[in-house]
Amino acid sequence: MQAMLAARDLACRRGERLLFRGLSLSLSPGEACHLAGPNGIGKTSLIRILAGLLRPFHGSVECRASIALLDERHALDPQVPLECALAFWSELDGSGTSLMDAHRERLGLVALADVPVRYLSTGQRKRAALARLLGQRAPVWLLDEPLNGLDTAGTELVETLIAEHRAAGGTCVVASHQPIRLAEAMRLEIADFAA
Amino acid sequence: MIGRLLLRDLALLMPGGRRGGALLPLLFFLAVAMIYPFAVGPDAPLLARTGGGVIWVAALLAAILPLDRLVAPDLEEGVFDQLAVRGVAEELAVAVRMLAHWISFAPLLLLAALPAAALLGLEQETLRTVLLGLLAGTPGLAAIGVLIAALTASLRGGAALAGLLLIPLSVPILIFGAGALARPDGGGLAFAAAISLLLVAVTPFAAGAAIRAARES
């Protein structure tokens, strides 16, 4: 099967420091990868390189499908009610309102529709960002610390969402220092590639 | 998609908009026009002769105020990252931002120039030249504003630096725009408009590159 997301011989330099080198990765539809390692090892940098936001110091990334990114910056305007902040992205992504309503229901955001984003808690913001991610309907998910700030139910929900996404033929790269249950996912210790 | 981006930018930047503070530049502009007569005294001919230049200086100073709201919040919130993974080029996002910025301050600035001209006792002919000059110069000012905001967005203390950078960069517009007051043959206005056009054309590329560079830092 052809790889949906492939990275060859990646090296990443931040400032004067080489974080990792010789890192290769190939994911076919339905596969997932868990990037593990302690803080500062280069998980976020790798996610951003895969998303095309950071140029690798060496190597190349090939992606055959559209990408959805979830990181610690949620891109939801703080002054705006949650509903409007999400509506901006769902209109850009062309996802219908009924679909977005279903996602909001599932993520427990319905009661928060009129609340400005800046009043939401960390976990609620993460749930809102997940709604944006789902609305994008992109086959490749890049998740940077998706469990940060979530409660136990939220953690289980993220695991279920990832499983459903993979069952529907999507792929997923998860960077997390916390344990996360991903069935038959490959595990990549970035420390193994440290320069 | 461009329409959706523009609607969001306008909702954030317009007076009464969600990012707040959009009326401050206008009030600041009027305040400068108001204190000038206090400073030089009740000399009507002097005020009428120098008032046009004061309006220009007030407009430049007022253009400094919104700079920190133009690009930095979106960069911090990751909005440009999310647009990039959706294939929206930074250049396009910046061009739309520039248009929204112009719409949110230029028409109101032109309106505010009317009471300012009354405070300074400007002749009708002078007022006409000032308004035409501002019309020609404000697109350039909007472009410089977005460009500087993008360049300084990722710096600490970028807001203060942005104000310092805007003044020298806007000197060409000021020289020709305000210079039209001294030489009423229309040449100054044409030059101000030409500089504006050049800035509007260059800014999306320069500011787009600045936003990409900010990611690497």
Interface residues (C-beta under 8 A of the other chain):
Chain A: R48 A51 G52 L53 L54 R55 S66 I67 A68 L69 D71 R73 H74 A75 L76 D77 P78 Q79 V80 F88 W89 E91 L92 D93 R132 Q136
Chain B: M1 R4 L5 R8 A11 L12 R18 R19 G20 E76 E77 G78 V79 D81 Q82 A84 V85 R86 G87 V88 R215 E216
